[in-house]
Amino acid sequence: MNCVSSTAVNIIVGSHVWVDDPNKAWIDGQVIKITGQEAEIETPDLKKVVAKLSNVYPKDTEAPAGGVDDMTKLSYLHEPGVL
């Protein structure tokens, strides 16, 4: 099984994640493949992005799209999750 520990969570194939994007700051997607220390991520517009696992952050799929009024309600406290 391909998985790598990223902070306190495992990023595995099928994980919903945030990945750094030079044009949009952060984009979300789903991990479709892991090779060594890199993950291939498919974005909602079906674009494929390859990123180092150290630059991939888990996405809280249960957080409301409009954000939360109290950051203690976030499952993950990292830059893309807060923004």
PyMOL Python script that loads the backbone (N, CA, C, O; Angstrom):
from pymol import cmd

cmd.read_pdbstr("""\
ATOM      1  N   MET A   1       0.840  -1.174   0.000  1.00  0.00           N
ATOM      2  CA  MET A   1       0.000   0.000   0.000  1.00  0.00           C
ATOM      3  C   MET A   1       0.886   1.238   0.000  1.00  0.00           C
ATOM      4  O   MET A   1       1.831   1.322   0.784  1.00  0.00           O
ATOM      5  N   ASN A   2       0.590   2.200  -0.871  1.00  0.00           N
ATOM      6  CA  ASN A   2       1.353   3.433  -0.934  1.00  0.00           C
ATOM      7  C   ASN A   2       0.789   4.456   0.024  1.00  0.00           C
ATOM      8  O   ASN A   2      -0.346   4.900  -0.146  1.00  0.00           O
ATOM      9  N   CYS A   3       1.556   4.839   1.026  1.00  0.00           N
ATOM     10  CA  CYS A   3       1.146   5.917   1.912  1.00  0.00           C
ATOM     11  C   CYS A   3       2.379   6.533   2.545  1.00  0.00           C
ATOM     12  O   CYS A   3       3.398   5.869   2.733  1.00  0.00           O
ATOM     13  N   VAL A   4       2.271   7.797   2.866  1.00  0.00           N
ATOM     14  CA  VAL A   4       3.365   8.516   3.485  1.00  0.00           C
ATOM     15  C   VAL A   4       2.776   9.393   4.570  1.00  0.00           C
ATOM     16  O   VAL A   4       1.737  10.024   4.376  1.00  0.00           O
ATOM     17  N   SER A   5       3.435   9.432   5.699  1.00  0.00           N
ATOM     18  CA  SER A   5       2.952  10.262   6.785  1.00  0.00           C
ATOM     19  C   SER A   5       3.247  11.721   6.494  1.00  0.00           C
ATOM     20  O   SER A   5       4.388  12.078   6.200  1.00  0.00           O
ATOM     21  N   SER A   6       2.242  12.558   6.574  1.00  0.00           N
ATOM     22  CA  SER A   6       2.370  14.004   6.422  1.00  0.00           C
ATOM     23  C   SER A   6       1.782  14.630   7.670  1.00  0.00           C
ATOM     24  O   SER A   6       0.563  14.648   7.845  1.00  0.00           O
ATOM     25  N   THR A   7       2.630  15.138   8.530  1.00  0.00           N
ATOM     26  CA  THR A   7       2.253  15.594   9.856  1.00  0.00           C
ATOM     27  C   THR A   7       1.621  14.429  10.589  1.00  0.00           C
ATOM     28  O   THR A   7       2.247  13.378  10.725  1.00  0.00           O
ATOM     29  N   ALA A   8       0.384  14.590  11.069  1.00  0.00           N
ATOM     30  CA  ALA A   8      -0.236  13.533  11.864  1.00  0.00           C
ATOM     31  C   ALA A   8      -1.194  12.681  11.045  1.00  0.00           C
ATOM     32  O   ALA A   8      -1.896  11.847  11.617  1.00  0.00           O
ATOM     33  N   VAL A   9      -1.250  12.857   9.731  1.00  0.00           N
ATOM     34  CA  VAL A   9      -2.178  12.094   8.900  1.00  0.00           C
ATOM     35  C   VAL A   9      -1.426  11.400   7.775  1.00  0.00           C
ATOM     36  O   VAL A   9      -0.319  11.797   7.410  1.00  0.00           O
ATOM     37  N   ASN A  10      -2.036  10.372   7.239  1.00  0.00           N
ATOM     38  CA  ASN A  10      -1.458   9.664   6.105  1.00  0.00           C
ATOM     39  C   ASN A  10      -2.101  10.152   4.818  1.00  0.00           C
ATOM     40  O   ASN A  10      -3.325  10.256   4.726  1.00  0.00           O
ATOM     41  N   ILE A  11      -1.285  10.447   3.844  1.00  0.00           N
ATOM     42  CA  ILE A  11      -1.763  10.769   2.502  1.00  0.00           C
ATOM     43  C   ILE A  11      -1.661   9.477   1.709  1.00  0.00           C
ATOM     44  O   ILE A  11      -0.572   8.934   1.524  1.00  0.00           O
ATOM     45  N   ILE A  12      -2.806   8.990   1.242  1.00  0.00           N
ATOM     46  CA  ILE A  12      -2.845   7.749   0.476  1.00  0.00           C
ATOM     47  C   ILE A  12      -3.619   7.993  -0.815  1.00  0.00           C
ATOM     48  O   ILE A  12      -4.251   9.037  -0.981  1.00  0.00           O
ATOM     49  N   VAL A  13      -3.566   7.032  -1.719  1.00  0.00           N
ATOM     50  CA  VAL A  13      -4.359   7.113  -2.936  1.00  0.00           C
ATOM     51  C   VAL A  13      -5.827   7.223  -2.517  1.00  0.00           C
ATOM     52  O   VAL A  13      -6.318   6.430  -1.714  1.00  0.00           O
ATOM     53  N   GLY A  14      -6.513   8.216  -3.072  1.00  0.00           N
ATOM     54  CA  GLY A  14      -7.905   8.469  -2.729  1.00  0.00           C
ATOM     55  C   GLY A  14      -8.088   9.628  -1.757  1.00  0.00           C
ATOM     56  O   GLY A  14      -9.206  10.115  -1.584  1.00  0.00           O
ATOM     57  N   SER A  15      -7.003  10.080  -1.118  1.00  0.00           N
ATOM     58  CA  SER A  15      -7.092  11.204  -0.178  1.00  0.00           C
ATOM     59  C   SER A  15      -7.466  12.490  -0.904  1.00  0.00           C
ATOM     60  O   SER A  15      -7.006  12.740  -2.018  1.00  0.00           O
ATOM     61  N   HIS A  16      -8.297  13.296  -0.270  1.00  0.00           N
ATOM     62  CA  HIS A  16      -8.613  14.633  -0.764  1.00  0.00           C
ATOM     63  C   HIS A  16      -7.593  15.578  -0.145  1.00  0.00           C
ATOM     64  O   HIS A  16      -7.388  15.574   1.069  1.00  0.00           O
ATOM     65  N   VAL A  17      -6.959  16.385  -0.982  1.00  0.00           N
ATOM     66  CA  VAL A  17      -5.826  17.185  -0.520  1.00  0.00           C
ATOM     67  C   VAL A  17      -5.846  18.592  -1.108  1.00  0.00           C
ATOM     68  O   VAL A  17      -6.589  18.895  -2.042  1.00  0.00           O
ATOM     69  N   TRP A  18      -4.998  19.436  -0.522  1.00  0.00           N
ATOM     70  CA  TRP A  18      -4.662  20.751  -1.057  1.00  0.00           C
ATOM     71  C   TRP A  18      -3.229  20.674  -1.563  1.00  0.00           C
ATOM     72  O   TRP A  18      -2.373  20.056  -0.930  1.00  0.00           O
ATOM     73  N   VAL A  19      -2.968  21.305  -2.709  1.00  0.00           N
ATOM     74  CA  VAL A  19      -1.623  21.343  -3.276  1.00  0.00           C
ATOM     75  C   VAL A  19      -1.329  22.777  -3.725  1.00  0.00           C
ATOM     76  O   VAL A  19      -2.208  23.482  -4.219  1.00  0.00           O
ATOM     77  N   ASP A  20      -0.081  23.188  -3.542  1.00  0.00           N
ATOM     78  CA  ASP A  20       0.349  24.533  -3.910  1.00  0.00           C
ATOM     79  C   ASP A  20       0.274  24.714  -5.418  1.00  0.00           C
ATOM     80  O   ASP A  20       0.692  23.842  -6.180  1.00  0.00           O
ATOM     81  N   ASP A  21      -0.266  25.859  -5.843  1.00  0.00           N
ATOM     82  CA  ASP A  21      -0.354  26.180  -7.261  1.00  0.00           C
ATOM     83  C   ASP A  21       0.174  27.601  -7.456  1.00  0.00           C
ATOM     84  O   ASP A  21      -0.317  28.525  -6.807  1.00  0.00           O
ATOM     85  N   PRO A  22       1.166  27.799  -8.336  1.00  0.00           N
ATOM     86  CA  PRO A  22       1.763  29.128  -8.492  1.00  0.00           C
ATOM     87  C   PRO A  22       0.779  30.193  -9.000  1.00  0.00           C
ATOM     88  O   PRO A  22       1.001  31.383  -8.777  1.00  0.00           O
ATOM     89  N   ASN A  23      -0.293  29.789  -9.671  1.00  0.00           N
ATOM     90  CA  ASN A  23      -1.255  30.742 -10.218  1.00  0.00           C
ATOM     91  C   ASN A  23      -2.453  31.009  -9.308  1.00  0.00           C
ATOM     92  O   ASN A  23      -3.022  32.100  -9.333  1.00  0.00           O
ATOM     93  N   LYS A  24      -2.834  30.020  -8.508  1.00  0.00           N
ATOM     94  CA  LYS A  24      -4.056  30.147  -7.702  1.00  0.00           C
ATOM     95  C   LYS A  24      -3.812  30.030  -6.199  1.00  0.00           C
ATOM     96  O   LYS A  24      -4.775  30.000  -5.433  1.00  0.00           O
ATOM     97  N   ALA A  25      -2.587  29.965  -5.763  1.00  0.00           N
ATOM     98  CA  ALA A  25      -2.210  29.771  -4.351  1.00  0.00           C
ATOM     99  C   ALA A  25      -2.414  28.313  -3.951  1.00  0.00           C
ATOM    100  O   ALA A  25      -1.428  27.594  -3.794  1.00  0.00           O
ATOM    101  N   TRP A  26      -3.644  27.848  -3.779  1.00  0.00           N
ATOM    102  CA  TRP A  26      -3.911  26.452  -3.402  1.00  0.00           C
ATOM    103  C   TRP A  26      -5.046  25.917  -4.253  1.00  0.00           C
ATOM    104  O   TRP A  26      -6.030  26.612  -4.508  1.00  0.00           O
ATOM    105  N   ILE A  27      -4.898  24.672  -4.692  1.00  0.00           N
ATOM    106  CA  ILE A  27      -5.988  24.003  -5.403  1.00  0.00           C
ATOM    107  C   ILE A  27      -6.259  22.677  -4.718  1.00  0.00           C
ATOM    108  O   ILE A  27      -5.363  22.061  -4.139  1.00  0.00           O
ATOM    109  N   ASP A  28      -7.493  22.255  -4.792  1.00  0.00           N
ATOM    110  CA  ASP A  28      -7.852  20.980  -4.182  1.00  0.00           C
ATOM    111  C   ASP A  28      -7.887  19.894  -5.240  1.00  0.00           C
ATOM    112  O   ASP A  28      -7.971  20.164  -6.438  1.00  0.00           O
ATOM    113  N   GLY A  29      -7.821  18.674  -4.771  1.00  0.00           N
ATOM    114  CA  GLY A  29      -7.864  17.537  -5.675  1.00  0.00           C
ATOM    115  C   GLY A  29      -7.829  16.243  -4.905  1.00  0.00           C
ATOM    116  O   GLY A  29      -7.876  16.226  -3.675  1.00  0.00           O
ATOM    117  N   GLN A  30      -7.746  15.156  -5.651  1.00  0.00           N
ATOM    118  CA  GLN A  30      -7.714  13.823  -5.061  1.00  0.00           C
ATOM    119  C   GLN A  30      -6.481  13.088  -5.552  1.00  0.00           C
ATOM    120  O   GLN A  30      -6.170  13.096  -6.743  1.00  0.00           O
ATOM    121  N   VAL A  31      -5.779  12.451  -4.617  1.00  0.00           N
ATOM    122  CA  VAL A  31      -4.572  11.703  -4.956  1.00  0.00           C
ATOM    123  C   VAL A  31      -4.971  10.472  -5.763  1.00  0.00           C
ATOM    124  O   VAL A  31      -5.796   9.669  -5.328  1.00  0.00           O
ATOM    125  N   ILE A  32      -4.367  10.335  -6.957  1.00  0.00           N
ATOM    126  CA  ILE A  32      -4.665   9.179  -7.796  1.00  0.00           C
ATOM    127  C   ILE A  32      -3.490   8.217  -7.912  1.00  0.00           C
ATOM    128  O   ILE A  32      -3.650   7.076  -8.345  1.00  0.00           O
ATOM    129  N   LYS A  33      -2.294   8.693  -7.516  1.00  0.00           N
ATOM    130  CA  LYS A  33      -1.117   7.831  -7.614  1.00  0.00           C
ATOM    131  C   LYS A  33      -0.014   8.389  -6.722  1.00  0.00           C
ATOM    132  O   LYS A  33       0.160   9.604  -6.627  1.00  0.00           O
ATOM    133  N   ILE A  34       0.728   7.499  -6.069  1.00  0.00           N
ATOM    134  CA  ILE A  34       1.884   7.895  -5.276  1.00  0.00           C
ATOM    135  C   ILE A  34       3.083   7.094  -5.763  1.00  0.00           C
ATOM    136  O   ILE A  34       3.039   5.866  -5.845  1.00  0.00           O
ATOM    137  N   THR A  35       4.159   7.817  -6.085  1.00  0.00           N
ATOM    138  CA  THR A  35       5.395   7.187  -6.529  1.00  0.00           C
ATOM    139  C   THR A  35       6.525   7.787  -5.713  1.00  0.00           C
ATOM    140  O   THR A  35       6.861   8.960  -5.870  1.00  0.00           O
ATOM    141  N   GLY A  36       7.105   6.983  -4.848  1.00  0.00           N
ATOM    142  CA  GLY A  36       8.184   7.487  -4.006  1.00  0.00           C
ATOM    143  C   GLY A  36       7.698   8.602  -3.116  1.00  0.00           C
ATOM    144  O   GLY A  36       6.804   8.407  -2.293  1.00  0.00           O
ATOM    145  N   GLN A  37       8.291   9.785  -3.279  1.00  0.00           N
ATOM    146  CA  GLN A  37       7.915  10.950  -2.473  1.00  0.00           C
ATOM    147  C   GLN A  37       7.057  11.949  -3.255  1.00  0.00           C
ATOM    148  O   GLN A  37       6.956  13.115  -2.874  1.00  0.00           O
ATOM    149  N   GLU A  38       6.442  11.492  -4.346  1.00  0.00           N
ATOM    150  CA  GLU A  38       5.593  12.360  -5.156  1.00  0.00           C
ATOM    151  C   GLU A  38       4.190  11.794  -5.282  1.00  0.00           C
ATOM    152  O   GLU A  38       3.982  10.581  -5.331  1.00  0.00           O
ATOM    153  N   ALA A  39       3.235  12.715  -5.334  1.00  0.00           N
ATOM    154  CA  ALA A  39       1.841  12.323  -5.511  1.00  0.00           C
ATOM    155  C   ALA A  39       1.304  12.936  -6.790  1.00  0.00           C
ATOM    156  O   ALA A  39       1.591  14.090  -7.107  1.00  0.00           O
ATOM    157  N   GLU A  40       0.521  12.155  -7.522  1.00  0.00           N
ATOM    158  CA  GLU A  40      -0.192  12.678  -8.680  1.00  0.00           C
ATOM    159  C   GLU A  40      -1.609  12.970  -8.217  1.00  0.00           C
ATOM    160  O   GLU A  40      -2.284  12.106  -7.658  1.00  0.00           O
ATOM    161  N   ILE A  41      -2.049  14.197  -8.454  1.00  0.00           N
ATOM    162  CA  ILE A  41      -3.333  14.664  -7.953  1.00  0.00           C
ATOM    163  C   ILE A  41      -4.197  15.092  -9.126  1.00  0.00           C
ATOM    164  O   ILE A  41      -3.733  15.773 -10.041  1.00  0.00           O
ATOM    165  N   GLU A  42      -5.464  14.685  -9.088  1.00  0.00           N
ATOM    166  CA  GLU A  42      -6.410  15.108 -10.113  1.00  0.00           C
ATOM    167  C   GLU A  42      -7.317  16.174  -9.513  1.00  0.00           C
ATOM    168  O   GLU A  42      -7.938  15.958  -8.472  1.00  0.00           O
ATOM    169  N   THR A  43      -7.388  17.329 -10.177  1.00  0.00           N
ATOM    170  CA  THR A  43      -8.192  18.447  -9.697  1.00  0.00           C
ATOM    171  C   THR A  43      -9.629  18.303 -10.203  1.00  0.00           C
ATOM    172  O   THR A  43      -9.886  17.486 -11.087  1.00  0.00           O
ATOM    173  N   PRO A  44     -10.571  19.082  -9.657  1.00  0.00           N
ATOM    174  CA  PRO A  44     -11.964  18.979 -10.111  1.00  0.00           C
ATOM    175  C   PRO A  44     -12.159  19.242 -11.600  1.00  0.00           C
ATOM    176  O   PRO A  44     -13.114  18.737 -12.190  1.00  0.00           O
ATOM    177  N   ASP A  45     -11.266  20.031 -12.225  1.00  0.00           N
ATOM    178  CA  ASP A  45     -11.375  20.276 -13.668  1.00  0.00           C
ATOM    179  C   ASP A  45     -10.611  19.232 -14.478  1.00  0.00           C
ATOM    180  O   ASP A  45     -10.341  19.431 -15.663  1.00  0.00           O
ATOM    181  N   LEU A  46     -10.263  18.107 -13.827  1.00  0.00           N
ATOM    182  CA  LEU A  46      -9.599  16.946 -14.434  1.00  0.00           C
ATOM    183  C   LEU A  46      -8.149  17.212 -14.845  1.00  0.00           C
ATOM    184  O   LEU A  46      -7.576  16.437 -15.611  1.00  0.00           O
ATOM    185  N   LYS A  47      -7.559  18.286 -14.351  1.00  0.00           N
ATOM    186  CA  LYS A  47      -6.141  18.567 -14.566  1.00  0.00           C
ATOM    187  C   LYS A  47      -5.334  17.662 -13.634  1.00  0.00           C
ATOM    188  O   LYS A  47      -5.743  17.416 -12.499  1.00  0.00           O
ATOM    189  N   LYS A  48      -4.211  17.176 -14.103  1.00  0.00           N
ATOM    190  CA  LYS A  48      -3.338  16.339 -13.270  1.00  0.00           C
ATOM    191  C   LYS A  48      -2.123  17.153 -12.847  1.00  0.00           C
ATOM    192  O   LYS A  48      -1.493  17.823 -13.666  1.00  0.00           O
ATOM    193  N   VAL A  49      -1.800  17.084 -11.548  1.00  0.00           N
ATOM    194  CA  VAL A  49      -0.695  17.831 -10.967  1.00  0.00           C
ATOM    195  C   VAL A  49       0.188  16.842 -10.221  1.00  0.00           C
ATOM    196  O   VAL A  49      -0.319  15.962  -9.525  1.00  0.00           O
ATOM    197  N   VAL A  50       1.499  16.976 -10.359  1.00  0.00           N
ATOM    198  CA  VAL A  50       2.441  16.151  -9.601  1.00  0.00           C
ATOM    199  C   VAL A  50       3.122  17.057  -8.590  1.00  0.00           C
ATOM    200  O   VAL A  50       3.627  18.123  -8.941  1.00  0.00           O
ATOM    201  N   ALA A  51       3.134  16.624  -7.316  1.00  0.00           N
ATOM    202  CA  ALA A  51       3.730  17.435  -6.252  1.00  0.00           C
ATOM    203  C   ALA A  51       4.448  16.538  -5.262  1.00  0.00           C
ATOM    204  O   ALA A  51       4.115  15.363  -5.110  1.00  0.00           O
ATOM    205  N   LYS A  52       5.443  17.113  -4.589  1.00  0.00           N
ATOM    206  CA  LYS A  52       6.111  16.392  -3.512  1.00  0.00           C
ATOM    207  C   LYS A  52       5.116  16.189  -2.377  1.00  0.00           C
ATOM    208  O   LYS A  52       4.327  17.082  -2.068  1.00  0.00           O
ATOM    209  N   LEU A  53       5.155  15.031  -1.768  1.00  0.00           N
ATOM    210  CA  LEU A  53       4.249  14.755  -0.653  1.00  0.00           C
ATOM    211  C   LEU A  53       4.428  15.742   0.490  1.00  0.00           C
ATOM    212  O   LEU A  53       3.483  16.006   1.232  1.00  0.00           O
ATOM    213  N   SER A  54       5.624  16.287   0.639  1.00  0.00           N
ATOM    214  CA  SER A  54       5.855  17.260   1.702  1.00  0.00           C
ATOM    215  C   SER A  54       5.123  18.570   1.442  1.00  0.00           C
ATOM    216  O   SER A  54       4.999  19.391   2.351  1.00  0.00           O
ATOM    217  N   ASN A  55       4.633  18.787   0.215  1.00  0.00           N
ATOM    218  CA  ASN A  55       3.896  19.997  -0.147  1.00  0.00           C
ATOM    219  C   ASN A  55       2.410  19.743  -0.355  1.00  0.00           C
ATOM    220  O   ASN A  55       1.708  20.579  -0.923  1.00  0.00           O
ATOM    221  N   VAL A  56       1.932  18.595   0.102  1.00  0.00           N
ATOM    222  CA  VAL A  56       0.527  18.218  -0.039  1.00  0.00           C
ATOM    223  C   VAL A  56      -0.087  18.189   1.351  1.00  0.00           C
ATOM    224  O   VAL A  56       0.488  17.624   2.282  1.00  0.00           O
ATOM    225  N   TYR A  57      -1.266  18.806   1.487  1.00  0.00           N
ATOM    226  CA  TYR A  57      -1.926  18.887   2.794  1.00  0.00           C
ATOM    227  C   TYR A  57      -3.321  18.278   2.716  1.00  0.00           C
ATOM    228  O   TYR A  57      -4.006  18.436   1.706  1.00  0.00           O
ATOM    229  N   PRO A  58      -3.752  17.582   3.770  1.00  0.00           N
ATOM    230  CA  PRO A  58      -5.077  16.958   3.752  1.00  0.00           C
ATOM    231  C   PRO A  58      -6.184  18.014   3.711  1.00  0.00           C
ATOM    232  O   PRO A  58      -6.055  19.085   4.303  1.00  0.00           O
ATOM    233  N   LYS A  59      -7.254  17.703   3.016  1.00  0.00           N
ATOM    234  CA  LYS A  59      -8.401  18.595   2.909  1.00  0.00           C
ATOM    235  C   LYS A  59      -9.514  18.079   3.812  1.00  0.00           C
ATOM    236  O   LYS A  59      -9.807  16.884   3.832  1.00  0.00           O
ATOM    237  N   ASP A  60     -10.124  18.984   4.551  1.00  0.00           N
ATOM    238  CA  ASP A  60     -11.262  18.636   5.396  1.00  0.00           C
ATOM    239  C   ASP A  60     -12.502  18.638   4.509  1.00  0.00           C
ATOM    240  O   ASP A  60     -13.054  19.700   4.221  1.00  0.00           O
ATOM    241  N   THR A  61     -12.938  17.475   4.080  1.00  0.00           N
ATOM    242  CA  THR A  61     -14.067  17.380   3.156  1.00  0.00           C
ATOM    243  C   THR A  61     -15.396  17.720   3.821  1.00  0.00           C
ATOM    244  O   THR A  61     -16.399  17.920   3.136  1.00  0.00           O
ATOM    245  N   GLU A  62     -15.411  17.787   5.144  1.00  0.00           N
ATOM    246  CA  GLU A  62     -16.655  18.109   5.847  1.00  0.00           C
ATOM    247  C   GLU A  62     -16.777  19.592   6.180  1.00  0.00           C
ATOM    248  O   GLU A  62     -17.821  20.019   6.673  1.00  0.00           O
ATOM    249  N   ALA A  63     -15.746  20.383   5.925  1.00  0.00           N
ATOM    250  CA  ALA A  63     -15.809  21.824   6.193  1.00  0.00           C
ATOM    251  C   ALA A  63     -16.731  22.480   5.171  1.00  0.00           C
ATOM    252  O   ALA A  63     -16.700  22.128   3.992  1.00  0.00           O
ATOM    253  N   PRO A  64     -17.552  23.430   5.614  1.00  0.00           N
ATOM    254  CA  PRO A  64     -18.447  24.104   4.667  1.00  0.00           C
ATOM    255  C   PRO A  64     -17.656  24.911   3.636  1.00  0.00           C
ATOM    256  O   PRO A  64     -16.598  25.456   3.949  1.00  0.00           O
ATOM    257  N   ALA A  65     -18.168  24.985   2.418  1.00  0.00           N
ATOM    258  CA  ALA A  65     -17.467  25.678   1.330  1.00  0.00           C
ATOM    259  C   ALA A  65     -17.245  27.150   1.640  1.00  0.00           C
ATOM    260  O   ALA A  65     -16.263  27.731   1.178  1.00  0.00           O
ATOM    261  N   GLY A  66     -18.124  27.759   2.401  1.00  0.00           N
ATOM    262  CA  GLY A  66     -18.002  29.173   2.735  1.00  0.00           C
ATOM    263  C   GLY A  66     -17.082  29.440   3.909  1.00  0.00           C
ATOM    264  O   GLY A  66     -16.902  30.595   4.294  1.00  0.00           O
ATOM    265  N   GLY A  67     -16.496  28.406   4.488  1.00  0.00           N
ATOM    266  CA  GLY A  67     -15.604  28.571   5.627  1.00  0.00           C
ATOM    267  C   GLY A  67     -16.329  28.416   6.955  1.00  0.00           C
ATOM    268  O   GLY A  67     -17.536  28.179   6.998  1.00  0.00           O
ATOM    269  N   VAL A  68     -15.584  28.552   8.019  1.00  0.00           N
ATOM    270  CA  VAL A  68     -16.134  28.427   9.372  1.00  0.00           C
ATOM    271  C   VAL A  68     -15.876  29.725  10.136  1.00  0.00           C
ATOM    272  O   VAL A  68     -14.939  30.460   9.822  1.00  0.00           O
ATOM    273  N   ASP A  69     -16.706  30.002  11.134  1.00  0.00           N
ATOM    274  CA  ASP A  69     -16.520  31.213  11.924  1.00  0.00           C
ATOM    275  C   ASP A  69     -15.598  30.992  13.120  1.00  0.00           C
ATOM    276  O   ASP A  69     -15.221  31.944  13.804  1.00  0.00           O
ATOM    277  N   ASP A  70     -15.237  29.736  13.369  1.00  0.00           N
ATOM    278  CA  ASP A  70     -14.387  29.391  14.503  1.00  0.00           C
ATOM    279  C   ASP A  70     -13.368  28.348  14.035  1.00  0.00           C
ATOM    280  O   ASP A  70     -13.744  27.226  13.696  1.00  0.00           O
ATOM    281  N   MET A  71     -12.080  28.713  14.013  1.00  0.00           N
ATOM    282  CA  MET A  71     -11.058  27.804  13.480  1.00  0.00           C
ATOM    283  C   MET A  71     -10.893  26.531  14.304  1.00  0.00           C
ATOM    284  O   MET A  71     -10.258  25.589  13.830  1.00  0.00           O
ATOM    285  N   THR A  72     -11.433  26.467  15.504  1.00  0.00           N
ATOM    286  CA  THR A  72     -11.352  25.219  16.268  1.00  0.00           C
ATOM    287  C   THR A  72     -12.228  24.143  15.647  1.00  0.00           C
ATOM    288  O   THR A  72     -12.112  22.969  16.001  1.00  0.00           O
ATOM    289  N   LYS A  73     -13.099  24.527  14.728  1.00  0.00           N
ATOM    290  CA  LYS A  73     -13.960  23.558  14.034  1.00  0.00           C
ATOM    291  C   LYS A  73     -13.248  22.884  12.865  1.00  0.00           C
ATOM    292  O   LYS A  73     -13.771  21.935  12.281  1.00  0.00           O
ATOM    293  N   LEU A  74     -12.045  23.378  12.520  1.00  0.00           N
ATOM    294  CA  LEU A  74     -11.296  22.789  11.411  1.00  0.00           C
ATOM    295  C   LEU A  74     -10.624  21.492  11.851  1.00  0.00           C
ATOM    296  O   LEU A  74     -10.084  21.409  12.954  1.00  0.00           O
ATOM    297  N   SER A  75     -10.658  20.497  10.999  1.00  0.00           N
ATOM    298  CA  SER A  75      -9.976  19.232  11.294  1.00  0.00           C
ATOM    299  C   SER A  75      -8.475  19.373  11.170  1.00  0.00           C
ATOM    300  O   SER A  75      -7.730  18.745  11.922  1.00  0.00           O
ATOM    301  N   TYR A  76      -8.013  20.200  10.220  1.00  0.00           N
ATOM    302  CA  TYR A  76      -6.588  20.382   9.967  1.00  0.00           C
ATOM    303  C   TYR A  76      -6.271  21.864  10.019  1.00  0.00           C
ATOM    304  O   TYR A  76      -6.959  22.667   9.389  1.00  0.00           O
ATOM    305  N   LEU A  77      -5.247  22.234  10.756  1.00  0.00           N
ATOM    306  CA  LEU A  77      -4.855  23.632  10.867  1.00  0.00           C
ATOM    307  C   LEU A  77      -3.542  23.837  10.114  1.00  0.00           C
ATOM    308  O   LEU A  77      -2.459  23.685  10.680  1.00  0.00           O
ATOM    309  N   HIS A  78      -3.651  24.183   8.834  1.00  0.00           N
ATOM    310  CA  HIS A  78      -2.503  24.480   7.987  1.00  0.00           C
ATOM    311  C   HIS A  78      -2.905  25.587   7.041  1.00  0.00           C
ATOM    312  O   HIS A  78      -4.091  25.898   6.939  1.00  0.00           O
ATOM    313  N   GLU A  79      -1.963  26.193   6.347  1.00  0.00           N
ATOM    314  CA  GLU A  79      -2.248  27.359   5.519  1.00  0.00           C
ATOM    315  C   GLU A  79      -3.420  27.184   4.553  1.00  0.00           C
ATOM    316  O   GLU A  79      -4.326  28.017   4.562  1.00  0.00           O
ATOM    317  N   PRO A  80      -3.445  26.131   3.716  1.00  0.00           N
ATOM    318  CA  PRO A  80      -4.583  26.032   2.783  1.00  0.00           C
ATOM    319  C   PRO A  80      -5.912  25.802   3.494  1.00  0.00           C
ATOM    320  O   PRO A  80      -6.954  26.244   3.011  1.00  0.00           O
ATOM    321  N   GLY A  81      -5.889  25.120   4.625  1.00  0.00           N
ATOM    322  CA  GLY A  81      -7.127  24.887   5.361  1.00  0.00           C
ATOM    323  C   GLY A  81      -7.669  26.158   5.974  1.00  0.00           C
ATOM    324  O   GLY A  81      -8.884  26.348   6.029  1.00  0.00           O
ATOM    325  N   VAL A  82      -6.796  27.027   6.436  1.00  0.00           N
ATOM    326  CA  VAL A  82      -7.209  28.287   7.049  1.00  0.00           C
ATOM    327  C   VAL A  82      -7.679  29.267   5.973  1.00  0.00           C
ATOM    328  O   VAL A  82      -8.679  29.961   6.154  1.00  0.00           O
ATOM    329  N   LEU A  83      -6.957  29.319   4.856  1.00  0.00           N
ATOM    330  CA  LEU A  83      -7.334  30.245   3.792  1.00  0.00           C
ATOM    331  C   LEU A  83      -8.599  29.792   3.100  1.00  0.00           C
ATOM    332  O   LEU A  83      -9.067  30.454   2.174  1.00  0.00           O
TER     333      LEU A  83
END
""", "prot")
cmd.dss("prot")
cmd.show_as("cartoon", "prot")
cmd.util.cbc("prot")
cmd.orient("prot")
